[in-house]
């Protein structure tokens, strides 16, 4: 993949060099023939007067985009027919680039910028996207409409600038909805059927669904048993569990039991462990539970798409040495086509954690996303007691807990201070913008 990207960028650079050389030669010939000097040559390089006017119109629009982690802002661009120029800035935390068709910028490090010049485009709709594998499917894409500029301006309310008063009012309106009601709740505990020999049987069906992430925002998700995250599976050390996967997706899938010690043929990796489960087929996983702690299960086929789309869930194996708590809460972090979500919802539809003053809360962070998420709690300390399912010999206190992709972090929170306390990802463009809080924000409410 990296080799193909390098060849493509090299080809684009060579095309640009050839265009530059041809343009310079043509400009010199015109200047010599007509004796108009450097200004005339510049006009010639931009084409005849009509083309120059069109290109000037495109440039004066100031087309520019900001590459965010899992988003390109704005999501829609407009330009008149003809050549276009787009100023691109990487405002994310990872390497990104910007492409329209076969034309693309180089890969840009965070805070790096580049200019993309695209030859003449006819009237129509074009897709732009980030070429880093998985980023377009995770949300880094949008549309360029080439035609009469302004024709779709009325549809760009989200991108319209707001006054300070409007910003404050919008933030207050959104926050006042918390916790907003939406259809569907993920992560519900899945009760097993008990087969002969005491085997605990869990059935999971993977299928596309429509999932409401925020009030009125319904997106396609891929889910286990119709919910995002999938149902929580609980078991005890020494249990024999049987997990039956039915694939109702349009592509193959498998399940990997992340953090679990299982036989190789039950590990869920296509070819290495098993054949991929084709649409309409099923596969049965069975193993004895050999390790405890906060673990996960998720797809291991086309995972850069299927997991962010919702094929994930918690797998909690109770440990006799677990501390006693009053509230035990799983919080699955994810990012991708469904947005920045906590348990499948974005603020203000996220669910608060509620405790009475003096109680102890256990939060099980599970990061199923593509990015790291530092989870920051206001007003109350977090005592980190376990990492990746293993209880720590030396727990420690923190107000911000880094949770890497695939990682699980368990913390204890003593509800000593009454009131609502914000809990959010501290990569701030995952949680807050000029339009207020969104995405990976919730609260612990101490009554």
Order of alpha helices (4+ residues) and beta strands (2+ residues): alpha-alpha-alpha-beta-beta-beta-beta-beta-beta-beta-beta-beta-alpha-beta-beta-beta-beta-beta-beta-beta-beta-alpha-beta-beta-beta-beta-beta-beta-beta-beta-beta-beta-beta-beta-beta-beta
